[in-house]
Structure formats: C-alpha cells, structure tokens
Amino acid sequence: MMCELRNFIPFQRLGVSAGFVVILLLLSQLLAAGRTLAAVNTAVQLNEQEVYSQLNSGKRVLQDKNYVKPEQPTVYLTFDDGPSEHTGAVLDILRAEKVAGTFFMLGEQVNSRPELVRRALAEGHAIGNHTYNHRYKELYSSAEPFWQQVQQTEQALHDAAGIRTSLLRAPGGTYRHFDAFYFYYMDQAGYEVHDWSIDSGDSKRVGVPANEILQTVKKGPLGHQVIVLMHDGTGHAETVKALPGIISWFKTKGYAFAALSPQVKPIHFSLSTPKWPQSVNIAEHQRMLKQTGEYRLALQGGRDRVAMEDRSGQEEVKSVVRTTMNRDPLYGHTSLEPGTSQLNAMVSVGTGMYQSPLYAHSRLESELGASGVAASVGTPMNWASVDGRRTREEPKSGRLAMPLSVGAETKPVHERAAMEPGSERFEMGASAWQQQAASLPRHIAAGSGDTHSIHLGKYRGTEDDHLVPLRALLEGSGGRVEWHSADRTAAALLGFTSVEYDFSHYEMRLHQRGKKTTYHLPHMQLIDGTVYVPLRSTATMLGLHIHIAL
C-alpha cells in the first residue's frame, strides 16, 4: 500500500507541474501576441507617418493598379462642364457616328438637367465627376472643400440616375491645382483622376471657331491611347460643330473609339507649385483619410449587396413573351405582351460607372384590347445604390434579357420576338421567316433547320461585314442571349460555344472546346440597349452558316 502511495504521489506532483507549465506557455503566448499587436500598430503608425512625410515633400503616393491596354489605337472623347443645352446635340452626333464618349459633369448642371444624364447612360456613354460648381478658389484652397464638392456631385448623379462614378476630372486639370495630397485622397476614395493628352482649345476664349478647334486637335500629339478634352457646357456651340470633323479625322487615322473606364490608365499632369497656397497638417490628413476611407467602404458594401441580390434575389417571370422598353426607357414605361401581370425588371445603363441593376416593379394600368395591341405599363424606377470597382471575374448574375429588354420567354425559339433598333418588335414562325425572306431586297439566312432572315438594309456595314443585333442573329438559330447587368456583359450561347461581350472591360471572351480566348477592343457596339456584332465573323465563330441574297 505504501508502495502504491509512493508511486501515486509523484504523479500528483507531475500533474501540478504540467498544469503550471501549460499556464506559463499560455501566458508567454499572450505576451508574445501583445508584443506582435503592438509592433503591428507601431508599423501602421510608422507607415502613416511615412506616407504623410512623402506627401508633404511633394511625392505622389498611389495604389498599384492593373490597367488594360487596348490592342488597337484608341481615342477617348471627353466633354466637360455639362450637361447643358448643347449636350443633346453632342449625344445626337455620337449616336449617328456610333461612337462612345465620356461626360465629366458638374453637379449643379446635373441637378438642372437630370434627363440628359439618363440619356447619356442609356446610349452607352460614361459619366465622370467634375465637382459641383467649377469655382477654382473654393476647390483648390484645400482638399476638404474639393472633396465636399465631389460628394455633392456624387449625390446629384445618384439622384438623377442611380449611379456613382469612379471617373473624376479636376476643373482646369490637375496641373498647378492638385498637390500630392489631392491625388492621394482621391485615389484612396477609389477614383481615377483623368487629365488629357490633347486639349481641343475650345475653352481658351469665348467663341473659338469650329475650324480652329478641329485644327488644334489635328496638331495634338498622337499615341496608342489619346484622351481629347472638349466641352459641352454653355457657350460651346462651336464645339458641337467641330465634333463630326474630329470624329472623322480620328477614323481616317485608324483609331477606335471608347468610353473611359476604371481599366483605362489615366493621364496625370506633372506636379508643380499650386496657384493657391496649400498645406495639410496631420489632423487634417487623418480627417481626410477617415472620410475617403468610409466612402470607399460604403461603395464596397453596396457592391456586395448587389452581388448577393444578383445571385438570389430574382423571381422568375412567367408567361411573358417579350417586354421591351420604349424609345426613352428611363422615363418608366414598357410595353407588355398579353398574359403579363407583374414583372421584376432589371435594366442596366451606362458604362464605366459603379452601378447596380435598376429594379422596376410594373403594374398593369390598362387592359389589352381585342386587337392585341400592348398596353402601357407604368414603371416607377427605384434607382438602386451602386456596386464597387469592377473586376476581371466571370459574370455571377443570373440569366437576364438584353439591356432594356426583360422577361422570361415561353414560346419556341422560332416564334420569339426579335429585337430591332428603336425597340421595334416582330414575331414570326418558320414559314413566316421564309415569307419575310422572299420579300426582302437583301437579307441573310443563318443557322440550320428552320431558316430565319435578317434584313440588312437598315444596318451599317458592307456586304462582307454588317453589324447586326446579336439577339436577332442568335435566337433564331437555336441559341440564346443572356444579359448580366452588374457586369454589363452579354453572353451568347450556342451549342458548346459561348461568347461574352464585356462592355465594362470592352473585350470579348470566346469559350470553345475548353479553351478561353480574350480579344481586347473587339468590333462590337451597344446602341439603345441593343448589342450589335459583325455578321460574318460572329457567324463563323459560332459555327453558323449564312447566305446573303440580293
């Protein structure tokens, strides 16, 4: 018994010792963690102090970003100080020329003419922030009033069109206006600050003649990417007159046209001594960092909410053959086919912006008559918040119809309505397609099985390369088109081949036989909510057989 007891006592002592060792180890780990946390905090403080010191010395500090260089020489036409009485004329020209532009808008002008913001977005242009009132002494006395005006304009854009843009241009440009702190704060908030490579000279005095503006642009430095500064504000009627010639000249030089986006590397003027004395103490610096950081986090949160809604917030709409927005969709009216009672509409507008799908809940306001003419449906737009900076990820949203076209389709493929420019609609079966083909002076027949035709006379191009609506080409051939509004991407699906037309990054991605091929700045256009693609190359890529008849 004594032997057993003596054998037991050491084990008790061993247990106490082991427990004590465990406690010591835990305490040492906690102390080490505390020292690590203190070291991290010190490192962060040192980093903030280092950044502040570099900025204070006049050195620019910007985040590392990845930009996309277009394969083809590209010009970005930009217009400042609008919207005004001239903006509509500028939009008319861009539309006629099938060219995308970028409008850097003043908040006070946005409040006066919100319908022009919506129109520019609907027609595929990008919107940028140009502060609120353009008054230099207010904007460049310090970064805080500049930031306040930027936020005023963001609110104006959101009220007008439900967007927040990542594109920013300083009134008068950044040269001798921005110091290193300005650049840093705008970068921290998620903005791309764009200067320009060619100044059209349309604002160097009042009433610069159109021909002088054109000649100034022609003398400007050309490069692979060119950003042209023009103005669509009050007093710039001559710029409107010069614009067709400017577009024509760049076309003769082989340039493609595109709207600015977060993927376009911005031009920054060199830093120089500001015209107005500027200084930032450490308290002001920390206050600005807090404001810009909170703004960026808010945008990130909006993006996450939109992504969640895109994945799980959709309700299937039944018995809708086709729902198309009218000519000016953003005023909230659609046309519905018989059998429609309610729909969840998702519409994507604009380019280069932080934006979410626009949710619209429609009510049937009048019944269809016996003639079957579609009734008008009021669609009060609930402009949603915005998503975050776009990425290169594959689209995550559910299947949607094309922009400005929403709804689920239940009829066979050959009976579906085909989208045409201006939201004109027609429905025909296989025999009707053949009758239509016989009556057309010029048409194509595409696909196998039921033949369908597309009238080429109204579409731009030559016999070898017409731009035709993607949906009209594909759906009659047994394929389908999906629109991913959050990514502004149209997906064409036919058999085992899929093609993504990405209007955010302006690239095309071909998925075929397990291989993915990306084409930058492809020949594709988004006009009035309809995606246009080159006929022959698209048909070849998708394996469609086409026949052109006179």
VEXMAR-983217 format. One record per atom (N, C-alpha, C): residue in one letter; y negated, z, x negated. Coordinates in steps of 0.1 Angstrom, whole numbers, plus 5000, padded with zeros to 4 digits. Layout:
<atoms>
AYZX;...
</atoms>
This chain:
<atoms>
M501250004992;M500050005000;M498850004991;M498850094981;M497750094972;M497549964965;C498649894962;C498649764956;C497949664965;E498349664977;E497749574987;E496249604988;L495849734989;L494449764990;L493649724978;R494249744966;R493549704954;R493449544954;N494449484959;N494349334960;N493349294970;F493049364980;F492149324991;F490749354987;I490449464979;I489049494976;I488349384968;P489049324958;P488349224951;P488049104960;F488849074969;F488548964979;F487248994987;Q487149114991;Q485849154998;Q484649134989;R484849184976;R483749164967;R483449014965;L484548934964;L484348794962;L483548734974;G483948774986;G483248724998;G481748754998;V481448874994;V480048914993;V479248834983;S479948814971;S479348734961;S479148594965;A480148534971;A480048394976;A478948374986;G478848474995;G477748465005;G476348474999;F476248564989;F475048574982;F474648444974;V475648384968;V475348254961;V474948154971;V475548144983;V475148044993;V473648064997;I473348194999;I471948225002;I470948184991;L471348214979;L470548174968;L470348024967;L471447944970;L471347804969;L470447744980;L470547804992;L469647765003;L468247795000;L467947904994;L466547944991;L466047844980;S466847814971;S466447724960;S466147584966;Q466947534975;Q466747404981;Q465447404989;L465247514997;L463947525004;L462747524995;L462847594984;L461747594975;L461547454969;A462647394965;A462547254960;A461947164970;A462347174983;A461747084993;A460347114994;G459947244994;G458447274995;G457747214983;R458347224971;R457647164959;R457547014961;T458646944966;T458546804969;T457546764979;L457446844990;L456446815000;L455046824994;A454846934987;A453546954981;A453246834971;A454246784964;A454046674955;A453746554962;V454346524974;V454146414982;V452646414987;N452246534993;N450946544998;N449946524987;T450146574975;T449246554964;T449146414960;A450346344960;A450346194957;A449546124967;V449746154980;V448946084991;V447446104989;Q447146234986;Q445746264984;Q445146184972;L445946184961;L445546114949;L445445964952;N446345914961;N446345774964;N445045734972;E444745824982;E443545804990;E442245814981;Q442245904972;Q441145924962;Q441045794953;E442245744949;E442245634940;E441645504948;V442145494960;V441645374968;V440145384971;Y439745504974;Y438245524976;Y437545494964;S438045534952;S437345514940;S437245364937;Q438345294939;Q438345144937;Q437345074946;L437445114959;L436445054969;L435045084965;N434745204961;N433445244957;N432945174945;S433845124936;S433545044924;S433344904927;G433544864940;G433444724944;G434644634943;K435844704942;K437044624941;K437744614955;R438144494959;R438744484972;R440244534971;V440644604981;V441944654982;V442544614996;L443544524995;L444044465008;L445544485007;Q446144485019;Q447644485020;Q448244355016;D449444365010;D450244245007;D450744185020;K450544055022;K451043985034;K451643855030;N452543805039;N453143685037;N452543575047;Y452043465041;Y451443365049;Y452343235048;V452143145058;V452843025059;V452042905055;K452442835044;K451642715040;K452242595047;P451342525055;P451842405062;P452342295052;E453342225056;E453742115048;E452741995048;Q452141975059;Q451141865060;Q449741925058;P448841845052;P447441895051;P446941925065;T446242035067;T445842085080;T444442125080;V443742095091;V442342135093;V442342225105;Y441542335103;Y441342435114;Y439842425118;L439642365130;L438242355136;L437942495142;T436842545138;T436442675143;T435042675149;F434842745160;F433542745167;F433042885169;D431842915165;D431243045166;D430243055177;D430043185181;D428843225189;D429043195204;G430043135209;G430243115223;G430943235229;P431343215242;P431243095249;P429843075255;S429442945257;S428142915262;S428242795271;E427042745275;E427042625283;E427642505276;H427842505263;H428442395256;H429942405254;T430442525256;T431942545253;T432842455262;G432442435274;G433242345283;G433342205277;A432242155272;A432242015267;A433142015254;V433042115246;V433942125234;V435342125238;L435742205248;L437042205253;L437542075258;D436642005265;D436941865270;D437341775259;I436541775248;I436841685237;I438141725230;L438341845228;L439641895222;L440841855230;R440641865243;R441741825252;R441941675252;A440941595252;A441041455251;A441741405238;E441341475227;E441841435214;E443241505211;K443641595220;K444941665218;K444941745205;V443841825204;V443541895191;V443342045195;A443942135187;A443742275189;A442642325181;G441842425186;G440742485178;G440842635179;T439842695173;T439742845173;T438242875176;F438142965186;F436743005190;F436543155187;F435543175178;F435143315175;F434043355184;M434343445193;M433443465205;M432643605203;L431443595208;L430643715209;L430943795222;G431043925221;G431444005233;G430443985244;E429143985241;E428143975252;E428243835259;Q428643735252;Q428843605258;Q430143605266;V431143675261;V432443685268;V432143745282;N431343845282;N431043915295;N430343825305;S429543735299;S428743645307;S429643525313;R430643475304;R431343355308;R432843385306;P433443475313;P434843505310;P435843395314;E435343305323;E436243195328;E436543105316;L435543095307;L435742995295;L436743055285;V436843185284;V437843255276;V439243215282;R439343225295;R440643205301;R441043055300;R440042965301;R440342825300;R440742795285;A440042845276;A440442815262;A441842865259;L442242975264;L443543025262;L444642935269;A444342905281;A445242815289;A445442685283;E444442635275;E444642505269;E445142515255;G445542625251;G446242635238;G445442665226;H444242715227;H443342745216;H443442895212;A443042925200;A442943065196;A441643125198;I441543255200;I440343325202;I440243425191;G439043435185;G438743535175;G437543625179;N437443735172;N436343835174;N435243805165;H434043795171;H432743765163;H431743865165;T432143995168;T431344105171;T430644085184;Y429844185188;Y429244185201;Y427944105203;N426944135194;N425644075196;N425143995184;H425843995173;H425443905162;H424143955155;R423744075157;R422544125150;R422844185137;Y422344115126;Y422744145113;Y422344295109;K421144335112;K420744465108;K421544575114;E422044555126;E422944655132;E424344645125;L424844525123;L426144505118;L426344545104;Y425344525096;Y425544545081;Y424844655075;S424344755084;S423744875078;S424844965073;S426044965080;S427245035075;S428444985083;A429645025079;A430844975085;A431045025099;E430545145102;E430845205115;E430245125127;P428945095126;P428445015137;P429044875138;F429444815127;F430244695127;F431544715135;W432244815132;W433544845138;W433344875153;Q432244945157;Q431944965171;Q431744835179;Q431044745172;Q430844615179;Q432144535180;V432944545170;V434244475171;V435044535183;Q435044665184;Q435744725195;Q435144685209;Q433844675210;Q433144625222;Q433644495226;T433744405216;T434244265219;T435744265223;E436544345216;E437944355220;E438044395235;Q437244495239;Q437344535253;Q436844425262;A435844345258;A435344235266;A436444125267;L437144095256;L438243995257;L439444045265;H439644175264;H440744235272;H440444225287;D439144255291;D438744255305;D438744115310;A438444015301;A438343875306;A439643805307;A440543835297;A441743755296;A443043835292;G442843965291;G444044045288;G444644035274;I443744005264;I444243985251;I443444075241;R444044095229;R443344145218;R443744065206;T442744015199;T442943915188;T443043985175;S443843925166;S443843975152;S442943885143;L442243795149;L441343705141;L439943755142;L439243755131;L437843815130;L437043735121;R435843705125;R434843645116;R433543715117;A433043745105;A431743825104;A430643725107;P429643765115;P428443675117;P427743645104;G427543515101;G426943475089;G427943475077;G429143505080;G430143515069;G430143645062;T431043665053;T431143795046;T430243805033;Y429843685028;Y429043685016;Y427743765017;R427543865009;R426343945009;R426244025022;H427244035030;H427344115042;H428444215041;F429544175037;F430744275035;F430744325021;D430944455020;D431344515007;D432844535008;A433444604998;A434844624997;A435344715008;F434544805013;F434944895024;F435144825037;Y434244725040;Y434344645052;Y435644575052;F435944505042;F437244435041;F438444535043;Y438344645036;Y439444745037;Y439744795051;Y438644835058;Y438744885071;Y439344785081;M438844665080;M439344555089;M440744525087;D441144525074;D442544505070;D443444615075;Q442944745074;Q443744855079;Q443944855094;A442944795101;A443044785116;A443944665120;G444344585111;G445244475114;G444544335116;Y443244325112;Y442544195114;Y442744105102;E442643975105;E442543875094;E441143825095;V440343855084;V438943815083;V438843675078;H438243585085;H438243435081;H436743395078;D436543355066;D435343275063;D435743125065;W435143035057;W435342895059;W435242815046;S435842695046;S435742615034;S434742505035;I434442465047;I433342365050;I432442415061;D431142425057;D430142455067;D429542325072;S429642305085;S429042175091;S427542175090;G426942285087;G425442285086;G424742275100;D425442295110;D424842275124;D423942395128;S423942495119;S423042605123;S422042635112;K421842545103;K420842575092;K419442565097;R419242495108;R417942495115;R418242445130;V417142455138;V417342425152;V417442275153;G418442225161;G418542085165;G418941995154;V419842035145;V420341945134;V421041825141;P420641705138;P421241585144;P422741575142;A423341515152;A424841495152;A425241425139;N424541315136;N425041235124;N424841315111;E423841405110;E423741485098;E424841585098;I425241645109;I426441735109;I427641665105;L427941545109;L429041465106;L429041435091;Q427941395085;Q427841365071;Q428041485062;T427541595067;T427741725059;T429241755059;V429941745070;V431441775070;V432141675060;K431741555060;K432441455052;K432241485037;K431141545034;K430841585020;K431541715015;G432141785025;G432741915022;G433941905013;P434342005006;P435542004998;P436741995006;L437641905003;L438941895010;L440041965002;G440942015009;G442142075003;G443342065012;H444442135009;H445542125017;H445342195031;Q444542305030;Q444142365043;Q442542375043;V441942335053;V440542325055;V440142405067;I439142495066;I438642565077;I437142515079;V436842455090;V435542405093;V434742495102;L433542535098;L432642615106;L431742525114;M431742545127;M430842485137;M430442595147;H429542555156;H429042655166;H429042585180;D429442665189;D429442625203;D428542705212;G427642785205;G426642865212;G425442785217;T424642855224;T423442795230;T422642725219;G422142605222;G421342525212;G422142435203;H423442425206;H424242335197;H424842215204;A423942155212;A424442035219;A424741925209;E424041915198;E424341815188;E425741835181;T426141955181;T427541975175;T428541915184;V428341925197;V429241865207;V429241705205;K428141655202;K428041505200;K428741465187;A428741555177;A429341525164;A430841545164;L431341625173;L432741665172;L433741545173;P433541445182;P434541335181;P434641265168;G433441245162;G433441185149;G434141265138;I433941395139;I434541485129;I436041485130;I436541485143;I438041475145;I438541345140;S437841235144;S438341105139;S438441095124;W437441145117;W437341135103;W438541215096;F438841335101;F439941405096;F441341335099;K441341275110;K442641195113;K442841085104;T441741015100;T441840905090;T442240955077;K442041085074;K442341145061;K443841195061;G444441185073;G445841225074;G446041375076;Y445041445082;Y445141585085;Y445741605098;A446541715099;A447041765112;A445941875116;F446041905129;F445042005134;F445842125140;A445342235138;A446042365143;A444942465145;A445342565153;A444542685156;A444942785145;L443942875142;L444242985133;L445143075139;S445943145130;S446943245135;S447043345124;P447743465126;P447943555115;P448743505104;Q449443385106;Q450243335095;Q449443245086;V448143215089;V447243135081;V446543215071;K446643185058;K445943265048;K444443245049;P443743355051;P442343345053;P441543305040;I440343255042;I439443225031;I438443345031;H438343405019;H437343515017;H436343475007;F435043485011;F434043465001;F434043574990;S433443544979;S433443654968;S432543764972;L432843884967;L431943994969;L430743984961;S429644024967;S428344024960;S427444144965;T426344164959;T425544274963;T425044254978;P425244344987;P424844325001;P423344315002;K422944245013;K421444235015;K420944365020;W421744445027;W421244575031;W422044675024;P421344775019;P421944885011;P423044955019;Q424244965013;Q425345025019;Q426045125010;S426345235016;S427145345008;S428045415018;V429145465013;V430145535021;V430545655014;N430245775020;N430745895014;N432145925019;I432846025013;I434246045015;I434546085030;A433546155036;A433746195050;A433646075059;E432745985057;E432645855065;E433945775063;H434345765050;H435545695047;H436745745055;Q436945875055;Q438145935062;Q437945915077;R436745915082;R436545895097;R436845745100;M436445655092;M436745515095;M438245485094;L438945555084;L440345535083;L441045585095;K440645695100;K441245755112;K441045665124;Q439845605126;Q439645515138;Q440445385137;T440445325125;T441145195124;T442645225124;G443145335119;G444545365119;G445045385133;E444245465141;E444545485155;E444645355163;Y443645265160;Y443645145167;Y444945065164;R445245055152;R446444985148;R447745045154;L447845175155;L448945235161;L449045205176;A447845205182;A447845175196;A448345035199;L447944935190;L448444805192;L449944795190;Q450444865180;Q451844875177;Q452644925189;G452045035195;G452745085207;G452744995218;G451644915220;G451644805231;G452744705228;R452944665216;R453944565212;R455344615216;D455544745212;D456844805215;D457144805230;R456144845238;R456344845252;R456644705258;V455944605253;V456144475258;V457544425254;A458044455242;A459344415238;A460444485247;M460144605251;M461144675260;M461144605273;E459944575278;E459844505291;E460544375291;D460344295280;D460944165279;D462444175280;R463044285274;R464444295274;R465044345287;S464344435294;S464944495305;S464144505318;G462944445318;G462044465329;G462044345339;Q462944245337;Q462944125345;Q463844145357;E463344095369;E464144085381;E464443935384;E465643905387;E465943765389;E465343725402;V464743605402;V464143555414;V465043445420;K465443465433;K466443385439;K465743275448;S466443175450;S466043065459;S464743005457;V464342995444;V463142935440;V463542805433;V463142695438;V463442565431;V462542545419;R461242565422;R460242545411;R458942605416;T458342685408;T457042745411;T456142705399;T455042625402;T454142585392;T452742625395;M452042665384;M450642695386;M449842575388;N448742585396;N447842475398;N447042435386;R446142345387;R445442295375;R444742405367;D444142505374;D443542615367;D444242745371;P445342775364;P446342875369;P445743015369;L444743035360;L444343175358;L443443235369;Y443143145379;Y442443205390;Y443343265400;G444643255398;G445643335406;G446243265418;H446443135417;H447143065428;H448342985423;T449442985430;T450542905427;T451042825439;S451842735437;S452542665448;S453942705448;L454442735460;L455842785461;L456642685470;E457942665466;E458842585474;E459342675486;P459842605496;P460442675508;P461442775503;G461642885510;G462642985507;G462143095498;T460943085493;T460443185484;T459643295491;S460043415488;S459343525495;S458543605485;Q459043625473;Q458343705463;Q458843675449;L458043685439;L458543655426;L457843745416;N458443765405;N457843825393;N457443705384;A456243685382;A455743565374;A455443615360;M455743545350;M455343575337;M454743455331;V453543465326;V452743345322;V452243385308;S452343285299;S451843305285;S450643215283;V449543275277;V448443195275;V447943215261;G447343115255;G446643135242;G447543115230;T446943125219;T447643115206;T446943205196;G447743255187;G447143335176;G446643475180;M446943515192;M446443645197;M447543745198;Y447143875198;Y448143975202;Y448143965218;Q449243945223;Q449243925238;Q450643955243;S450643995256;S451944015262;S452043915274;P453143895280;P453243815292;P452343875302;L451843795311;L451043835322;L451943855335;Y451943975340;Y452743995352;Y451943965364;A452543885373;A451843855386;A452843875397;H452443945407;H453243965419;H452643885430;S453443795436;S452843695446;S453243735460;R452443715469;R452743735483;R452543605490;L453343575500;L453243455507;L452143475518;E451043395517;E449943415525;E449943325537;S450643215536;S450743125548;S452043055548;E452643035560;E453942975561;E453842825559;L455042765554;L455042625553;L455142555566;G454442445568;G454642365580;G455842285580;A456142215591;A457342135592;A457342025582;S456241985577;S456141875568;S456741915554;G456842045552;G457442095539;G456342105528;V455142095531;V454142105521;V454042245516;A453942275503;A454042405497;A452742485501;A452942615505;A451842695509;A451142755496;S449942795498;S449242855487;S449543005487;V449743055475;V450143195474;V449143265465;G448543375470;G447643445462;G448343525451;T447843515439;T448543585428;T447543675420;P447343795425;P446443885417;P446943915403;M446243875393;M446743895379;M446544035375;N447544095370;N447444225364;N447544205349;W446344185342;W446344155328;W446944265320;A448044235313;A448744345306;A448044375292;S448444475286;S448044505272;S448644405263;V448444435250;V448744325240;V449944375231;D450644285226;D451644315216;D451144325202;G451944355193;G451544365179;G451644235171;R451444245158;R451444135150;R452744065151;R452743935152;R453943855153;R454743855140;T456043845142;T456943845130;T457743715130;R458643705121;R459443585120;R460843605126;E460943705134;E462243735140;E462543635151;E463743625155;E464143535165;E463643585179;P463343505188;P462843555201;P463743645208;K463243755214;K464043855220;K463943855235;S462943785241;S462743795255;S463843725263;G463843755276;G464843685284;G464443545287;R465343475295;R465043335298;R463943335308;L462943245304;L461843225313;L461643075315;A460843045325;A460542905327;A459442865317;M458942745317;M457942705307;M456642775311;P455642765301;P454342825304;P453742765317;L453142845325;L452542805338;L453642755348;S454842785345;S455942745354;S456942865354;V457142915366;V458043035367;V459043025378;G460143095376;G461143095387;G462543055383;A463443095391;A464843065389;A465142935397;E466142855392;E466442735399;E467842735403;T468142685415;T469442695421;T470042555424;K469242455424;K469742315426;K470442255414;P471342155416;P471942095404;P470842035395;V471242015383;V470241965373;V469541835377;H470241745382;H469641615386;H468741625398;E468741735405;E467841755416;E466641845413;R466541885401;R465441975397;R464141905396;A463041975399;A461741915398;A461341895383;A460741795379;A460341775365;A458841795364;M458441875354;M457041905352;M456341785346;E455141755351;E454341645345;E452941705342;P452141635335;P450841685332;P450041705345;G449241815345;G448541845357;G449341915368;S450541955364;S451342025374;S451741935386;E451841805384;E452341715394;E453841745394;R454441735406;R455941755408;R456641645415;F457841615410;F458641525418;F460141565417;E460841545428;E462241575428;E463041445432;M464141425425;M465041315428;M466441335423;G467341285431;G468741285426;G469041165417;A470341155415;A470741045405;A470340905410;S470640885423;S470240755429;S468740725429;A468040835432;A466540825432;A466040795418;W466640855408;W466240825394;W466340675392;Q467440615396;Q467640475394;Q466640395401;Q466340435414;Q465340355421;Q463940365415;Q463640485409;Q462440505402;Q462340415390;A463540415383;A463540335370;A463340185374;A463840135385;A463639995388;A462239965391;S461440065396;S460040035400;S459040055389;L459540115378;L458540145367;L458340025358;P457139995354;P456939885345;P457439915331;R457640045328;R458140075314;R458740215316;H459940235311;H460540365313;H461640385302;I462040505301;I463240535293;I464340585301;A465540555297;A466740625303;A467340705293;A467640835295;A468140915285;A469340995290;G470241025281;G471441105284;G472641025288;S473641105292;S474841035297;S475141085311;G476041015318;G476341055332;G475241005341;D474641095349;D473541055357;D472341015349;T471940885350;T470740845342;T469440885349;H468540925340;H467240965346;H466140895337;S465040865344;S463940785337;S462740865336;I461940835326;I460640895325;I459640785322;H458640785331;H457540675329;H456740705317;L456640605308;L455940625295;L454540585296;G454140515306;G452740465306;G451740565305;K451940685311;K450940785311;K450940875298;Y451940855289;Y452040935277;Y451540865265;R450940955256;R450340905244;R451440855234;G451140745227;G452040715216;G452340565216;T453240525207;T453640385206;T455040375211;E455640245211;E456940225216;E457940305207;D457640335195;D458540405186;D458440555187;D457340605192;D457140745192;D456140795203;H456640815215;H455940865226;H456041015226;L454941085230;L455041225233;L455341245248;V456441315251;V456841325264;V457141475267;P457041515280;P457341655283;P458841695279;L458941805272;L460241845268;L461141875280;R460641935290;R461441975301;R461941845309;A461041755311;A461441625318;A462441555310;L462441555297;L463441485289;L464741555289;L464741685288;L465941765286;L466741795299;E466041835309;E466741895321;E467541785328;G467041665328;G467741555335;G468941505327;S469141565315;S470241525306;S471241635305;G471141735314;G472141835314;G471841955305;G470641955299;G470242065291;G469242155299;R468742255292;R467742345298;R466742385288;V465642435293;V464542485285;V464142625289;E464042705279;E463642845282;E462342875275;W461442955281;W460142995275;W460143145272;H459943175260;H459843315255;H458443355253;S457843415263;S456343425264;S455843515253;A456543625249;A456043715239;A455943645226;D456843545223;D456843475210;D456243345211;R455743305223;R455243165225;R456143065220;T457443065223;T458442975218;T459142915230;A459342785229;A460142715239;A461542685232;A462542715239;A463942695234;A464542585242;A464942475235;A465642365241;A467142375238;L467942375249;L469442395247;L470142285253;L471042225245;L471842115250;L473142115242;G474242145249;G475542155243;G475542265232;F475942225220;F476042325209;F474742315200;T473742245205;T472542235197;T471342305204;S470542385196;S469342445202;S468242415193;V467042405198;V465842385191;V464742475196;E464142555187;E463042645191;E461742585186;Y460842565196;Y459442515193;Y458542635193;D458142685181;D457442815180;D455942785178;F455142815189;F453742785188;F452942905182;S453543015179;S452943125172;S452843095157;H453943045151;H454043015137;H453842865135;Y453742785146;Y453742645146;Y454742585137;E456042605141;E457142555134;E458242525144;M459242445140;M460342405148;M461642455140;R462542515148;R463742565142;R464942495149;L465742425141;L466942355146;L468142435143;H468942465153;H470242535151;H471342435155;Q472142395146;Q473142295148;Q474342315139;R475542325144;R476742335136;R476642465127;G476142565132;G476042695124;G474942685113;K474142585113;K473042575103;K471742585109;K470742655103;K469442665108;K468442595098;T467642495104;T466742425096;T465342445102;T464342485094;T463042515098;T462042405094;Y461242345103;Y460242245100;Y458842305103;H458042305093;H456642355094;H455742245099;L454842285108;L453842195114;L454542075120;P455442085128;P456141965134;P455141895144;H455641775148;H454841695158;H455141745172;M454441845176;M454641905190;M453341955195;Q453141955208;Q451841995214;Q452142075226;L451242175229;L451242255241;L449942215249;I450042145259;I448942095267;I449042135281;D448042215286;D448042255300;D449342325304;G449942405295;G451142475298;G452442385298;T452342265292;T453542185291;T453742145276;V454942165272;V455342125258;V455641985257;Y454941915248;Y455241775245;Y455841755232;V456841665231;V457641645219;V457741495217;P457941445204;P458141305202;P459441255207;L459441145215;L460641105222;L461841075213;R461640975204;R462840925196;R463441035187;S462541105180;S463141205170;S463841315178;T463241355189;T463841465197;T465141415203;A465241295208;A466441245214;A467541235203;T467141185191;T468141175180;T468641315176;M467741415175;M468041545171;M469041615181;L468841585194;L469641645204;L470841565208;G471041445202;G472141365205;G472041285218;L470841265222;L470641185235;L470541035232;H471140955241;H471040815239;H469840765248;I468940695242;I467740645250;I467740495250;H467140445261;H466940305262;H465640285268;I464840195261;I463440165265;I463440035272;A463040025284;A463039905292;A461539865296;L461339735296;L459939695300;L459939655314;
</atoms>
